[in-house]
Amino acid sequence: MELKNFFIKANNELENSEKKVKSRTITCKKCQKKISVSKIRDGNYVCPKCGHYFPIRARRRILMLTDKKSFVEMDKDLESINILNFPEYEEKLEASKIKSREKEGVICGVATINGHRLCIFSMDGNFMMGSMGAIVGEKITRLFEYATRKHLPVLGITVSGGARMQEGMISLLQMSKVSGAVKAHGNDGNLYIVLLTNPTTGGVDASFAMLGDITLAEPKARVGFAGPRVIEKSLNQSLPENFQLADRVLECGFIDAIVSRKNQKEYIGKILKIHENNGGF
């Protein structure tokens, strides 16, 4: 009888929790309209009023793009340490773990998209702004090395403020380290797809984010090296309104296509199918 009451209580708590989530609303930063959380979730985290793209956690994005229960995570226990004894770095790492619910700024693993097997990594903007430190570089490098051995394509989902300043030169070395692994993967005839999300900047933009065979982006994603304010101060002149936004970067030839969230899984699935049918590059 006690066990039965326990399950009834647990079920009621779950139902109440779901009702609270469904009834909860948030305010869109762009249009300032209040929207229910359930509507945002059902709409791929895009504002139904103005089309604003809300940021998504790395793990959620993987689940949205890959086939159900197909994702198997790799190197999930690797964590950063304060190798340079940078002041307050340990505290920032702990705070980022709580905020992102992850151990590091990138999630890597193997999955399928529409039945096509691939390796996938997704950066998390909630972990120190998706910054690239030694562990982020190590995890992505290991993923590319595994993909090369297994002759698998790689999908990289980027969001980053650049190299992690608390790791100094070590973080900058990840640019060449990951780029070398990308090059070896490509030399072996394997496909690398990049999906640029908002923002992809700094050392990530200057390295593996721009090395894809096919480069996709979300609408209005900011893509560039230095921030607009830094460039404006350096040039001492105003920049165009769409500067560094995906639409403009597409016009400049650095992006192959801008793909909405609702179409991303199907679009990437078609690319993987074409790649498989043609036996790679």
One Martini backbone bead per residue (centre of mass of N, CA, C, O) as a GRO file, in nm:
protein
  281
    1MET     BB    1   0.057   0.063  -0.021
    2GLU     BB    2   0.303   0.254   0.001
    3LEU     BB    3   0.400   0.214  -0.289
    4LYS     BB    4   0.145   0.318  -0.426
    5ASN     BB    5   0.154   0.605  -0.300
    6PHE     BB    6   0.424   0.683  -0.418
    7PHE     BB    7   0.338   0.672  -0.722
    8ILE     BB    8   0.110   0.873  -0.704
    9LYS     BB    9   0.281   1.112  -0.604
   10ALA     BB   10   0.486   1.114  -0.838
   11ASN     BB   11   0.275   1.157  -1.066
   12ASN     BB   12   0.160   1.427  -0.959
   13GLU     BB   13   0.429   1.584  -0.967
   14LEU     BB   14   0.475   1.552  -1.271
   15GLU     BB   15   0.213   1.688  -1.369
   16ASN     BB   16   0.263   1.961  -1.226
   17SER     BB   17   0.530   2.022  -1.369
   18GLU     BB   18   0.416   2.024  -1.662
   19LYS     BB   19   0.208   2.249  -1.613
   20LYS     BB   20   0.412   2.470  -1.539
   21VAL     BB   21   0.567   2.469  -1.806
   22LYS     BB   22   0.323   2.526  -1.996
   23SER     BB   23   0.243   2.802  -1.835
   24ARG     BB   24   0.501   2.920  -1.890
   25THR     BB   25   0.670   3.232  -1.953
   26ILE     BB   26   0.841   3.429  -2.203
   27THR     BB   27   1.050   3.690  -2.322
   28CYS     BB   28   1.119   3.830  -2.607
   29LYS     BB   29   1.397   4.017  -2.699
   30LYS     BB   30   1.280   4.137  -2.967
   31CYS     BB   31   0.939   4.173  -2.932
   32GLN     BB   32   0.834   4.145  -2.620
   33LYS     BB   33   0.681   3.882  -2.611
   34LYS     BB   34   0.468   3.653  -2.467
   35ILE     BB   35   0.561   3.306  -2.428
   36SER     BB   36   0.521   2.987  -2.423
   37VAL     BB   37   0.722   2.721  -2.370
   38SER     BB   38   0.571   2.510  -2.543
   39LYS     BB   39   0.577   2.673  -2.811
   40ILE     BB   40   0.883   2.691  -2.834
   41ARG     BB   41   0.940   2.389  -2.839
   42ASP     BB   42   0.750   2.318  -3.084
   43GLY     BB   43   0.925   2.559  -3.256
   44ASN     BB   44   1.241   2.517  -3.220
   45TYR     BB   45   1.311   2.781  -3.065
   46VAL     BB   46   1.100   2.984  -3.206
   47CYS     BB   47   0.947   3.268  -3.252
   48PRO     BB   48   0.605   3.305  -3.347
   49LYS     BB   49   0.610   3.623  -3.393
   50CYS     BB   50   0.935   3.697  -3.518
   51GLY     BB   51   1.170   3.456  -3.548
   52HIS     BB   52   1.339   3.423  -3.311
   53TYR     BB   53   1.645   3.280  -3.195
   54PHE     BB   54   1.698   3.063  -2.959
   55PRO     BB   55   1.897   2.929  -2.751
   56ILE     BB   56   2.075   2.610  -2.737
   57ARG     BB   57   2.156   2.336  -2.608
   58ALA     BB   58   2.371   2.096  -2.702
   59ARG     BB   59   2.197   1.843  -2.633
   60ARG     BB   60   1.933   1.938  -2.764
   61ARG     BB   61   2.044   1.965  -3.054
   62ILE     BB   62   2.115   1.671  -3.094
   63LEU     BB   63   1.826   1.560  -3.048
   64MET     BB   64   1.698   1.721  -3.290
   65LEU     BB   65   1.896   1.589  -3.525
   66THR     BB   66   1.872   1.306  -3.422
   67ASP     BB   67   1.801   1.002  -3.371
   68LYS     BB   68   1.639   0.817  -3.164
   69LYS     BB   69   1.870   0.684  -2.945
   70SER     BB   70   2.162   0.722  -3.117
   71PHE     BB   71   2.330   0.863  -2.907
   72VAL     BB   72   2.691   0.845  -2.834
   73GLU     BB   73   2.907   0.929  -2.602
   74MET     BB   74   3.229   1.096  -2.583
   75ASP     BB   75   3.445   1.195  -2.347
   76LYS     BB   76   3.264   1.290  -2.083
   77ASP     BB   77   3.511   1.309  -1.846
   78LEU     BB   78   3.639   1.554  -1.955
   79GLU     BB   79   3.834   1.813  -1.784
   80SER     BB   80   3.922   2.107  -1.671
   81ILE     BB   81   4.219   2.284  -1.572
   82ASN     BB   82   4.441   2.500  -1.384
   83ILE     BB   83   4.740   2.511  -1.536
   84LEU     BB   84   4.803   2.847  -1.485
   85ASN     BB   85   4.677   2.971  -1.231
   86PHE     BB   86   4.419   3.124  -1.276
   87PRO     BB   87   4.225   3.350  -1.152
   88GLU     BB   88   3.912   3.202  -1.079
   89TYR     BB   89   3.877   2.950  -1.271
   90GLU     BB   90   3.743   2.733  -1.097
   91GLU     BB   91   3.483   2.894  -1.042
   92LYS     BB   92   3.397   2.921  -1.342
   93LEU     BB   93   3.374   2.622  -1.400
   94GLU     BB   94   3.157   2.556  -1.187
   95ALA     BB   95   2.945   2.759  -1.290
   96SER     BB   96   2.924   2.632  -1.579
   97LYS     BB   97   2.823   2.353  -1.492
   98ILE     BB   98   2.559   2.456  -1.374
   99LYS     BB   99   2.446   2.616  -1.618
  100SER     BB  100   2.488   2.373  -1.845
  101ARG     BB  101   2.508   2.067  -1.731
  102GLU     BB  102   2.820   2.043  -1.790
  103LYS     BB  103   3.175   1.969  -1.813
  104GLU     BB  104   3.176   2.115  -2.100
  105GLY     BB  105   3.186   2.304  -2.421
  106VAL     BB  106   3.151   1.999  -2.539
  107ILE     BB  107   2.982   1.754  -2.746
  108CYS     BB  108   3.053   1.408  -2.816
  109GLY     BB  109   2.977   1.169  -3.096
  110VAL     BB  110   2.749   0.912  -3.198
  111ALA     BB  111   2.518   0.885  -3.484
  112THR     BB  112   2.197   0.940  -3.643
  113ILE     BB  113   2.063   1.057  -3.969
  114ASN     BB  114   1.832   0.906  -4.124
  115GLY     BB  115   2.038   0.641  -4.082
  116HIS     BB  116   2.306   0.806  -4.078
  117ARG     BB  117   2.624   0.774  -3.994
  118LEU     BB  118   2.795   0.977  -3.735
  119CYS     BB  119   2.975   1.245  -3.627
  120ILE     BB  120   2.935   1.467  -3.331
  121PHE     BB  121   2.943   1.823  -3.249
  122SER     BB  122   2.855   2.043  -2.959
  123MET     BB  123   2.837   2.357  -2.859
  124ASP     BB  124   2.830   2.558  -2.544
  125GLY     BB  125   2.730   2.880  -2.445
  126ASN     BB  126   2.705   2.817  -2.121
  127PHE     BB  127   3.022   2.752  -2.142
  128MET     BB  128   3.205   3.007  -2.146
  129MET     BB  129   3.091   3.092  -2.433
  130GLY     BB  130   3.212   2.845  -2.592
  131SER     BB  131   3.496   2.810  -2.527
  132MET     BB  132   3.841   2.735  -2.621
  133GLY     BB  133   4.006   2.472  -2.487
  134ALA     BB  134   4.186   2.194  -2.434
  135ILE     BB  135   3.933   2.001  -2.411
  136VAL     BB  136   3.782   2.088  -2.657
  137GLY     BB  137   4.012   2.019  -2.855
  138GLU     BB  138   4.045   1.720  -2.772
  139LYS     BB  139   3.758   1.616  -2.832
  140ILE     BB  140   3.750   1.695  -3.134
  141THR     BB  141   4.003   1.546  -3.223
  142ARG     BB  142   3.912   1.260  -3.141
  143LEU     BB  143   3.668   1.255  -3.325
  144PHE     BB  144   3.821   1.280  -3.596
  145GLU     BB  145   3.999   1.030  -3.557
  146TYR     BB  146   3.765   0.831  -3.543
  147ALA     BB  147   3.632   0.908  -3.817
  148THR     BB  148   3.878   0.824  -3.985
  149ARG     BB  149   3.892   0.523  -3.904
  150LYS     BB  150   3.563   0.485  -3.979
  151HIS     BB  151   3.463   0.658  -4.219
  152LEU     BB  152   3.322   0.931  -4.107
  153PRO     BB  153   3.125   1.175  -4.076
  154VAL     BB  154   3.105   1.531  -3.980
  155LEU     BB  155   2.925   1.722  -3.732
  156GLY     BB  156   2.940   2.077  -3.667
  157ILE     BB  157   2.838   2.275  -3.380
  158THR     BB  158   2.862   2.624  -3.351
  159VAL     BB  159   2.950   2.814  -3.042
  160SER     BB  160   3.148   3.119  -2.992
  161GLY     BB  161   3.399   3.346  -2.836
  162GLY     BB  162   3.651   3.158  -2.841
  163ALA     BB  163   3.919   3.166  -2.679
  164ARG     BB  164   4.050   3.076  -2.362
  165MET     BB  165   4.213   3.300  -2.162
  166GLN     BB  166   4.284   3.107  -1.906
  167GLU     BB  167   4.490   2.934  -2.125
  168GLY     BB  168   4.612   3.089  -2.335
  169MET     BB  169   4.818   2.939  -2.559
  170ILE     BB  170   4.674   2.666  -2.533
  171SER     BB  171   4.412   2.758  -2.675
  172LEU     BB  172   4.543   2.842  -2.949
  173LEU     BB  173   4.655   2.553  -3.024
  174GLN     BB  174   4.372   2.428  -3.101
  175MET     BB  175   4.350   2.532  -3.386
  176SER     BB  176   4.578   2.347  -3.512
  177LYS     BB  177   4.495   2.076  -3.397
  178VAL     BB  178   4.211   2.052  -3.523
  179SER     BB  179   4.291   2.121  -3.818
  180GLY     BB  180   4.467   1.868  -3.855
  181ALA     BB  181   4.232   1.663  -3.816
  182VAL     BB  182   4.060   1.770  -4.050
  183LYS     BB  183   4.267   1.720  -4.275
  184ALA     BB  184   4.295   1.412  -4.238
  185HIS     BB  185   3.994   1.352  -4.285
  186GLY     BB  186   3.988   1.472  -4.578
  187ASN     BB  187   4.226   1.306  -4.708
  188ASP     BB  188   4.036   1.036  -4.664
  189GLY     BB  189   3.739   1.125  -4.786
  190ASN     BB  190   3.580   1.298  -4.578
  191LEU     BB  191   3.305   1.445  -4.425
  192TYR     BB  192   3.240   1.806  -4.347
  193ILE     BB  193   2.999   1.959  -4.139
  194VAL     BB  194   2.874   2.292  -4.082
  195LEU     BB  195   2.699   2.462  -3.805
  196LEU     BB  196   2.620   2.787  -3.771
  197THR     BB  197   2.587   2.977  -3.476
  198ASN     BB  198   2.483   3.196  -3.224
  199PRO     BB  199   2.794   3.265  -3.196
  200THR     BB  200   3.078   3.267  -3.437
  201THR     BB  201   3.400   3.325  -3.303
  202GLY     BB  202   3.716   3.375  -3.330
  203GLY     BB  203   3.913   3.091  -3.316
  204VAL     BB  204   3.685   2.917  -3.434
  205ASP     BB  205   3.641   3.079  -3.696
  206ALA     BB  206   3.969   3.061  -3.760
  207SER     BB  207   3.908   2.746  -3.803
  208PHE     BB  208   3.697   2.477  -3.791
  209ALA     BB  209   3.437   2.649  -3.881
  210MET     BB  210   3.596   2.704  -4.186
  211LEU     BB  211   3.656   2.372  -4.286
  212GLY     BB  212   3.424   2.285  -4.442
  213ASP     BB  213   3.271   2.138  -4.711
  214ILE     BB  214   2.999   2.222  -4.560
  215THR     BB  215   2.830   2.540  -4.498
  216LEU     BB  216   2.616   2.624  -4.241
  217ALA     BB  217   2.330   2.833  -4.129
  218GLU     BB  218   2.166   3.034  -3.931
  219PRO     BB  219   1.960   3.272  -3.902
  220LYS     BB  220   2.138   3.560  -3.798
  221ALA     BB  221   2.408   3.467  -3.755
  222ARG     BB  222   2.710   3.530  -3.603
  223VAL     BB  223   3.005   3.578  -3.821
  224GLY     BB  224   3.339   3.602  -3.685
  225PHE     BB  225   3.599   3.739  -3.529
  226ALA     BB  226   3.561   4.022  -3.453
  227GLY     BB  227   3.385   4.252  -3.312
  228PRO     BB  228   3.212   4.529  -3.408
  229ARG     BB  229   3.324   4.730  -3.193
  230VAL     BB  230   3.622   4.681  -3.251
  231ILE     BB  231   3.614   4.760  -3.553
  232GLU     BB  232   3.499   5.045  -3.523
  233LYS     BB  233   3.739   5.154  -3.352
  234SER     BB  234   3.963   5.086  -3.558
  235LEU     BB  235   3.818   5.246  -3.812
  236ASN     BB  236   3.628   5.485  -3.736
  237GLN     BB  237   3.346   5.337  -3.829
  238SER     BB  238   3.062   5.239  -3.958
  239LEU     BB  239   2.855   4.962  -3.988
  240PRO     BB  240   2.666   4.756  -4.124
  241GLU     BB  241   2.379   4.603  -4.018
  242ASN     BB  242   2.470   4.301  -4.152
  243PHE     BB  243   2.722   4.257  -4.007
  244GLN     BB  244   2.811   3.915  -3.975
  245LEU     BB  245   2.570   3.803  -4.096
  246ALA     BB  246   2.472   3.530  -4.265
  247ASP     BB  247   2.366   3.672  -4.521
  248ARG     BB  248   2.638   3.822  -4.579
  249VAL     BB  249   2.830   3.575  -4.572
  250LEU     BB  250   2.694   3.439  -4.812
  251GLU     BB  251   2.759   3.663  -5.023
  252CYS     BB  252   3.083   3.618  -4.967
  253GLY     BB  253   3.117   3.276  -4.967
  254PHE     BB  254   3.130   3.127  -4.660
  255ILE     BB  255   2.842   3.017  -4.730
  256ASP     BB  256   2.612   2.779  -4.865
  257ALA     BB  257   2.370   2.782  -4.634
  258ILE     BB  258   2.049   2.869  -4.507
  259VAL     BB  259   1.897   2.701  -4.221
  260SER     BB  260   1.634   2.610  -4.073
  261ARG     BB  261   1.546   2.429  -3.803
  262LYS     BB  262   1.309   2.255  -3.930
  263ASN     BB  263   1.526   2.163  -4.182
  264GLN     BB  264   1.802   2.041  -4.083
  265LYS     BB  265   1.772   1.734  -4.074
  266GLU     BB  266   1.687   1.691  -4.369
  267TYR     BB  267   1.925   1.838  -4.504
  268ILE     BB  268   2.156   1.667  -4.380
  269GLY     BB  269   2.047   1.391  -4.469
  270LYS     BB  270   2.084   1.447  -4.775
  271ILE     BB  271   2.389   1.486  -4.770
  272LEU     BB  272   2.457   1.203  -4.659
  273LYS     BB  273   2.327   1.045  -4.892
  274ILE     BB  274   2.499   1.158  -5.121
  275HIS     BB  275   2.770   1.074  -5.003
  276GLU     BB  276   2.717   0.768  -4.996
  277ASN     BB  277   2.644   0.730  -5.306
  278ASN     BB  278   2.950   0.860  -5.383
  279GLY     BB  279   3.180   0.764  -5.181
  280GLY     BB  280   3.263   1.040  -5.141
  281PHE     BB  281   3.563   1.235  -5.233
   0.00000   0.00000   0.00000
